[in-house]
């Protein structure tokens, strides 16, 4: 049902269209029948879930912690760029080669590499005063595998 209220009450018809003049409001009412069975509220027992979970995680707790550690290490833009440079490089890269690529001091770059090393994403070897870094083989495989896993229909 559509009702129109007007302070002037004038409705004009021009060229097949209805022009409402002085309309202050248009009320539209839509009714719909819904069959809904209502039941009284009941309390559930202590510790009883309200409903069953729709899905369960495929990742166990230990694997989730590992992937979270990797994701956290990659969460910094500088670390992500460091992984990218190391991944593209054929071998081991000296810290002295990485420092000019970033607007950071050598100790800061070394700190970021340490975080990546602790997360197991890169490995390092010491040669004299310098440390040489490389991407650990299969370091990103677990995270990439989980991210690209397709659900079975």
C-alpha positions as CSV (number, residue, x, y, z in Angstrom):
1,X,0.0,0.0,0.0
2,X,1.4,3.4,-0.9
3,X,0.0,6.6,0.6
4,X,1.1,10.1,-0.1
5,X,0.4,13.0,2.3
6,X,0.5,16.5,1.1
7,X,0.1,19.9,2.7
8,X,-1.2,21.3,-0.6
9,X,-2.9,18.1,-1.9
10,X,-2.2,18.8,-5.5
11,X,-1.5,16.0,-8.0
12,X,-0.9,17.0,-11.6
13,X,-0.7,14.6,-14.6
14,X,1.5,15.7,-17.5
15,X,2.6,13.6,-20.5
16,X,1.7,10.3,-19.0
17,X,3.7,10.9,-15.8
18,X,2.4,11.7,-12.4
19,X,4.1,14.8,-10.9
20,X,3.5,15.1,-7.2
21,X,3.7,18.6,-6.0
22,X,3.9,19.6,-2.4
23,X,4.4,16.1,-1.1
24,X,5.7,16.0,2.4
25,X,6.0,12.2,2.8
26,X,5.5,8.9,1.1
27,X,4.8,5.9,3.2
28,X,5.4,2.4,1.7
29,X,4.2,-0.7,3.6
30,X,5.3,-4.1,2.6
31,X,3.9,-7.2,4.3
32,X,5.4,-10.6,4.2
33,X,4.2,-13.8,5.8
34,X,7.0,-15.8,7.5
35,X,6.3,-19.2,9.0
36,X,8.5,-19.1,12.2
37,X,8.1,-21.6,14.9
38,X,8.8,-20.0,18.3
39,X,9.7,-22.1,21.3
40,X,10.4,-21.0,24.8
41,X,14.0,-20.2,25.8
42,X,15.7,-23.1,27.5
43,X,19.0,-23.0,29.4
44,X,21.7,-25.4,28.3
45,X,23.9,-27.3,30.7
46,X,27.1,-25.7,31.8
47,X,29.9,-26.4,29.3
48,X,27.4,-27.4,26.6
49,X,28.0,-25.7,23.3
50,X,25.2,-23.7,21.7
51,X,25.8,-25.2,18.3
52,X,28.2,-27.5,16.4
53,X,31.1,-25.9,14.5
54,X,30.6,-25.6,10.8
55,X,34.2,-26.4,9.9
56,X,37.3,-27.5,11.7
57,X,40.8,-26.3,11.1
58,X,43.1,-28.5,9.0
59,X,46.2,-26.9,10.6
60,X,47.3,-28.4,13.9
61,X,48.5,-26.1,16.7
62,X,52.2,-26.7,16.2
63,X,51.9,-26.0,12.4
64,X,49.8,-22.9,13.1
65,X,52.5,-21.6,15.5
66,X,55.2,-22.2,12.9
67,X,53.3,-20.5,10.1
68,X,52.5,-17.6,12.4
69,X,56.2,-17.2,13.2
70,X,57.0,-17.1,9.5
71,X,54.2,-14.7,8.7
72,X,55.2,-12.4,11.5
73,X,58.8,-12.4,10.2
74,X,57.5,-11.5,6.7
75,X,55.2,-8.8,8.1
76,X,57.9,-6.1,7.9
77,X,58.4,-4.5,4.5
78,X,62.2,-4.5,4.8
79,X,62.3,-8.2,5.7
80,X,60.0,-9.0,2.8
81,X,62.3,-7.1,0.5
82,X,65.4,-8.8,2.0
83,X,63.8,-12.2,1.3
84,X,63.0,-11.1,-2.3
85,X,66.6,-10.0,-2.9
86,X,68.1,-13.2,-1.4
87,X,65.6,-15.4,-3.3
88,X,66.6,-13.8,-6.6
89,X,70.3,-14.1,-5.9
90,X,72.0,-17.3,-7.1
91,X,74.2,-17.8,-4.0
92,X,75.1,-16.3,-0.7
93,X,74.9,-12.6,-0.2
94,X,77.1,-10.5,2.1
95,X,75.5,-8.0,4.4
96,X,77.8,-5.4,2.9
97,X,76.0,-6.0,-0.5
98,X,72.5,-5.6,1.1
99,X,73.1,-2.4,3.1
100,X,73.2,-0.1,0.0
101,X,69.8,-1.4,-1.2
102,X,68.1,0.0,1.9
103,X,68.1,3.4,3.6
104,X,69.1,1.7,6.8
105,X,72.3,1.2,8.8
106,X,74.3,-2.1,8.7
107,X,73.2,-3.0,12.2
108,X,69.6,-2.5,11.4
109,X,69.8,-4.7,8.2
110,X,71.7,-7.3,10.3
111,X,68.8,-7.2,12.9
112,X,66.2,-7.8,10.2
113,X,68.3,-10.7,8.9
114,X,68.6,-12.1,12.4
115,X,64.8,-12.1,12.7
116,X,64.5,-13.9,9.4
117,X,67.1,-16.4,10.5
118,X,65.3,-17.1,13.8
119,X,62.1,-17.8,11.8
120,X,64.0,-20.3,9.7
121,X,63.6,-18.4,6.5
122,X,67.3,-17.6,5.8
123,X,70.5,-19.3,6.7
124,X,73.9,-17.7,7.2
125,X,77.6,-18.4,7.2
126,X,80.4,-16.3,8.8
127,X,83.5,-15.6,6.7
128,X,85.8,-13.3,8.6
129,X,84.0,-10.2,9.7
130,X,81.1,-10.6,7.4
131,X,78.0,-12.8,7.4
132,X,76.7,-14.2,4.2
133,X,73.0,-14.9,3.9
134,X,70.9,-17.1,1.7
135,X,67.2,-18.3,1.6
136,X,66.9,-21.6,3.3
137,X,65.7,-24.3,0.9
138,X,62.0,-25.0,1.2
139,X,61.7,-22.2,3.8
140,X,58.6,-20.8,2.3
141,X,57.2,-24.0,0.9
142,X,55.0,-24.8,4.0
143,X,53.4,-21.4,4.1
144,X,53.0,-21.2,0.3
145,X,51.5,-24.7,0.3
146,X,49.0,-23.8,2.9
147,X,48.0,-20.5,1.2
148,X,47.5,-22.2,-2.1
149,X,45.8,-25.3,-0.9
150,X,42.4,-25.8,-2.6
151,X,39.5,-27.3,-0.7
152,X,38.2,-30.6,-2.1
153,X,34.7,-30.4,-3.4
